[in-house]
C-alpha cells in the first residue's frame, strides 16, 4: 500500500478538469452531466423532449432552500453544479441530515408518495439545479419508456442507499462510517470524471457527524487517525485519499497492520 506522508501539500494537487458551470442557459444536449443524469438512456430526439419541460433558474446561494419539509410536492430536481444537503426536522425540533447530493444526482423524490416533501433541501455552496415538473415528467415518461425505466432505477438506488445507511448506523464503527462516506464521495467524483483521490468536502464536520450518527469530536478524531495512519491527507475541507486500499480496509472494519 502507498503510505505517503499524509500532510504533505503535494497530495492536494489540483485536477485539470473544469468544474461544472453555474450557467442556467445550459441544456441537456450540451450538459456534460447528461451521461449520468436523467437523459442517460435517451436518444437526441427524446432528450429534446425532456429539455423542453425542464426549468432552469439562476444559481442558489449557500444556505438557500430548494424546497422545505411539508411543502407541496411539484417537481424533482437534478443538481447541475455545487452541492445540496437534504435534512428533516424531527419531532423534538432537531435537524437530521438525510443525504448529500452532487452534480448529476436527482433529489426531491421523497414527495412523490404523499404529495408533500418529507424533508428539506438546502444549498451547501453556490449551486445550480434543473427543475423537472413532475406532472409533465409523468406524461413524458408514458411516451418514453426508457426515461421511465431510468427514473425507476434512480428511485431504486436511493432506496438501496437509505437501507445501506441504516445498516451502517446500526452496526458499523465510527471509522467504518467515515471511511464509507469518503469512498462514496470519491466514487461519485469518479462518475463525473473528476479526481477520485483529491476533492473538497462541501459539508461541515457537524453535518458529517449528524448524517453518520457521530459527534463532531468523533468525526475530527477519525480524520486525524486516518491521517496519522497515512490513509488520508486532510487540510480543513480538502481531502486527499493517499491509500485507497487502506481506506477500503477501514470501511470493511479491518485494522491496517
C-alpha positions as CSV (number, residue, x, y, z in Angstrom):
1,X,0.0,0.0,0.0
2,X,1.1,3.5,-0.7
3,X,1.8,5.3,2.6
4,X,2.9,8.8,1.6
5,X,3.2,11.4,4.2
6,X,-0.5,12.4,4.6
7,X,0.2,16.0,5.5
8,X,2.4,16.7,2.5
9,X,1.0,19.6,0.4
10,X,1.8,17.6,-2.7
11,X,-1.1,15.2,-2.1
12,X,-3.6,18.1,-2.7
13,X,-2.7,18.6,-6.3
14,X,-5.4,20.2,-8.5
15,X,-7.3,18.3,-11.0
16,X,-7.2,19.5,-14.6
17,X,-11.0,19.0,-15.1
18,X,-13.0,22.2,-15.2
19,X,-15.8,22.4,-12.6
20,X,-19.4,22.5,-13.9
21,X,-20.5,26.0,-14.8
22,X,-23.5,27.6,-13.0
23,X,-24.7,28.9,-16.3
24,X,-28.5,28.5,-16.3
25,X,-28.7,28.7,-20.1
26,X,-27.2,25.2,-20.5
27,X,-29.5,22.5,-21.9
28,X,-29.5,18.7,-21.8
29,X,-27.7,18.3,-25.1
30,X,-24.6,20.3,-24.1
31,X,-24.5,19.5,-20.4
32,X,-21.5,17.4,-19.5
33,X,-23.6,15.6,-16.9
34,X,-26.0,14.1,-19.3
35,X,-24.2,10.7,-19.2
36,X,-25.1,10.2,-15.5
37,X,-28.3,12.3,-15.2
38,X,-31.8,11.6,-16.4
39,X,-31.0,11.7,-20.1
40,X,-28.7,8.7,-19.7
41,X,-30.9,6.3,-21.7
42,X,-32.4,8.7,-24.2
43,X,-31.6,9.5,-27.8
44,X,-31.2,13.0,-29.2
45,X,-34.9,13.5,-30.0
46,X,-36.0,12.2,-26.6
47,X,-33.5,14.5,-24.9
48,X,-35.0,17.4,-26.7
49,X,-38.5,16.5,-25.4
50,X,-37.2,16.2,-21.8
51,X,-35.3,19.5,-22.2
52,X,-38.5,21.3,-23.2
53,X,-40.1,20.7,-19.8
54,X,-37.0,21.4,-17.6
55,X,-36.9,24.7,-15.8
56,X,-33.6,26.4,-15.0
57,X,-33.2,29.5,-12.9
58,X,-30.3,31.4,-11.5
59,X,-28.0,29.6,-9.1
60,X,-28.9,29.1,-5.5
61,X,-26.6,30.8,-3.0
62,X,-25.1,29.0,0.0
63,X,-27.9,28.4,2.5
64,X,-30.8,28.9,0.0
65,X,-33.6,26.3,0.1
66,X,-34.6,24.4,-2.9
67,X,-37.7,23.2,-1.0
68,X,-38.8,22.8,2.6
69,X,-40.2,19.9,4.6
70,X,-44.1,19.7,4.3
71,X,-44.2,21.9,1.2
72,X,-46.4,20.7,-1.6
73,X,-44.5,18.4,-4.0
74,X,-44.4,19.8,-7.5
75,X,-41.0,18.8,-9.0
76,X,-37.9,16.7,-8.8
77,X,-34.5,18.3,-9.2
78,X,-31.2,17.4,-10.8
79,X,-28.1,19.1,-9.4
80,X,-26.1,20.6,-12.2
81,X,-23.3,22.2,-10.1
82,X,-22.4,22.7,-6.5
83,X,-23.9,20.5,-3.8
84,X,-27.1,20.3,-1.8
85,X,-27.9,18.9,1.7
86,X,-31.1,17.0,2.5
87,X,-32.4,17.2,6.0
88,X,-35.5,16.8,8.1
89,X,-36.7,18.3,11.3
90,X,-37.5,15.7,14.0
91,X,-40.5,15.8,16.4
92,X,-38.3,17.4,19.0
93,X,-37.1,20.1,16.6
94,X,-33.7,18.7,15.9
95,X,-32.2,18.7,12.4
96,X,-31.4,15.3,11.0
97,X,-29.2,15.3,7.8
98,X,-30.6,12.7,5.3
99,X,-28.2,13.0,2.5
100,X,-25.8,15.0,0.3
101,X,-26.4,15.5,-3.4
102,X,-23.7,16.2,-6.0
103,X,-23.9,17.2,-9.8
104,X,-25.8,14.7,-11.9
105,X,-27.8,13.4,-8.9
106,X,-31.6,13.7,-8.6
107,X,-33.4,14.7,-5.4
108,X,-36.9,15.6,-4.3
109,X,-38.4,12.2,-4.8
110,X,-39.4,12.0,-1.2
111,X,-42.5,14.0,-2.0
112,X,-44.0,11.6,-4.5
113,X,-45.8,9.3,-2.1
114,X,-47.8,12.0,-0.1
115,X,-47.6,15.0,-2.4
116,X,-45.6,16.8,0.3
117,X,-41.8,16.8,0.8
118,X,-40.8,14.7,3.8
119,X,-37.5,16.7,4.1
120,X,-35.9,20.0,3.1
121,X,-33.1,20.7,0.7
122,X,-30.5,23.5,1.2
123,X,-27.5,24.5,-0.9
124,X,-24.2,23.8,0.7
125,X,-22.5,26.3,-1.7
126,X,-23.4,28.2,-4.8
127,X,-25.3,25.6,-6.8
128,X,-27.5,25.3,-9.8
129,X,-30.3,22.8,-10.5
130,X,-32.6,21.7,-13.2
131,X,-36.2,21.6,-12.0
132,X,-38.4,18.9,-13.6
133,X,-42.2,19.5,-13.0
134,X,-43.4,16.0,-12.0
135,X,-46.8,16.2,-13.8
136,X,-45.2,16.9,-17.1
137,X,-42.5,14.4,-16.4
138,X,-45.1,11.7,-15.8
139,X,-46.8,12.5,-19.1
140,X,-43.5,12.4,-20.9
141,X,-42.4,9.1,-19.2
142,X,-45.5,7.4,-20.6
143,X,-44.3,8.3,-24.1
144,X,-40.6,7.5,-23.4
145,X,-40.3,4.1,-21.7
146,X,-36.5,4.5,-21.4
147,X,-37.0,7.6,-19.4
148,X,-39.5,6.0,-17.1
149,X,-37.2,2.9,-16.6
150,X,-34.2,5.1,-15.8
151,X,-36.2,7.1,-13.3
152,X,-37.3,3.9,-11.5
153,X,-33.7,2.9,-11.4
154,X,-32.8,6.2,-9.7
155,X,-35.5,5.6,-7.1
156,X,-34.3,2.1,-6.5
157,X,-30.7,3.3,-6.0
158,X,-32.0,5.9,-3.4
159,X,-33.9,3.2,-1.5
160,X,-30.8,0.9,-1.5
161,X,-28.6,3.8,-0.3
162,X,-31.1,4.5,2.6
163,X,-31.0,0.9,3.6
164,X,-27.2,0.8,3.5
165,X,-27.1,3.9,5.7
166,X,-29.5,2.3,8.2
167,X,-27.2,-0.7,8.3
168,X,-24.2,1.4,8.9
169,X,-25.7,3.3,11.7
170,X,-26.8,0.2,13.5
171,X,-23.7,-1.9,13.1
172,X,-20.6,-0.1,11.9
173,X,-17.9,1.7,13.9
174,X,-17.1,5.3,13.6
175,X,-14.1,4.5,11.4
176,X,-16.2,2.4,9.1
177,X,-18.9,5.1,8.8
178,X,-16.5,7.9,7.9
179,X,-14.4,5.7,5.5
180,X,-17.6,4.5,3.7
181,X,-18.8,8.1,3.3
182,X,-15.4,9.2,1.8
183,X,-15.4,6.2,-0.6
184,X,-18.9,7.1,-1.7
185,X,-17.9,10.7,-2.4
186,X,-14.8,9.5,-4.2
187,X,-16.9,7.2,-6.4
188,X,-19.3,10.0,-7.2
189,X,-16.5,12.2,-8.3
190,X,-15.1,9.5,-10.5
191,X,-18.5,9.1,-12.2
192,X,-18.3,12.8,-13.1
193,X,-14.8,12.3,-14.5
194,X,-13.2,14.3,-11.7
195,X,-10.4,13.2,-9.4
196,X,-11.5,10.4,-7.1
197,X,-8.4,10.9,-4.9
198,X,-8.5,14.7,-4.4
199,X,-11.6,16.6,-3.6
200,X,-13.2,19.2,-1.3
201,X,-15.9,18.3,1.2
202,X,-18.7,20.9,0.8
203,X,-20.3,19.9,4.1
204,X,-19.1,20.7,7.6
205,X,-17.8,18.2,10.1
206,X,-21.0,18.9,12.1
207,X,-23.1,17.8,9.1
208,X,-21.0,14.7,8.6
209,X,-21.4,13.8,12.2
210,X,-25.2,14.4,12.1
211,X,-25.5,12.3,9.0
212,X,-23.4,9.4,10.3
213,X,-24.8,9.5,13.9
214,X,-21.5,10.7,15.4
215,X,-20.4,13.7,17.4
216,X,-18.3,16.3,15.6
217,X,-15.5,15.5,18.0
218,X,-15.6,11.8,17.0
219,X,-15.5,12.8,13.3
220,X,-12.5,15.0,13.8
221,X,-10.7,12.2,15.7
222,X,-11.4,9.8,12.9
223,X,-10.0,12.2,10.3
224,X,-6.9,12.7,12.5
225,X,-6.4,9.0,13.0
226,X,-6.7,8.3,9.2
227,X,-4.2,11.0,8.6
228,X,-1.7,9.5,11.1
229,X,-2.2,6.1,9.5
230,X,-1.2,7.5,6.1
231,X,-4.6,6.8,4.6
232,X,-5.7,10.4,4.1
233,X,-4.3,13.8,3.6
234,X,-6.5,16.3,5.4
235,X,-6.3,20.1,5.1
236,X,-9.5,21.5,6.5
237,X,-12.1,20.6,3.9
238,X,-9.6,19.4,1.3
239,X,-9.2,15.6,1.2
240,X,-6.6,13.5,-0.5
241,X,-7.1,9.8,-0.4
242,X,-3.4,8.7,-0.2
243,X,-4.1,5.0,0.3
244,X,-7.4,3.9,-1.3
245,X,-6.9,0.2,-0.4
246,X,-6.2,1.2,3.2
247,X,-9.4,3.3,3.3
248,X,-11.4,0.4,1.9
249,X,-9.9,-1.8,4.6
250,X,-11.1,0.7,7.2
251,X,-14.6,0.7,5.6
252,X,-14.6,-3.1,5.9
253,X,-13.9,-2.9,9.6
254,X,-10.4,-4.4,9.4
255,X,-7.4,-2.7,11.1
256,X,-4.4,-1.6,9.0
257,X,-1.3,-3.5,10.0
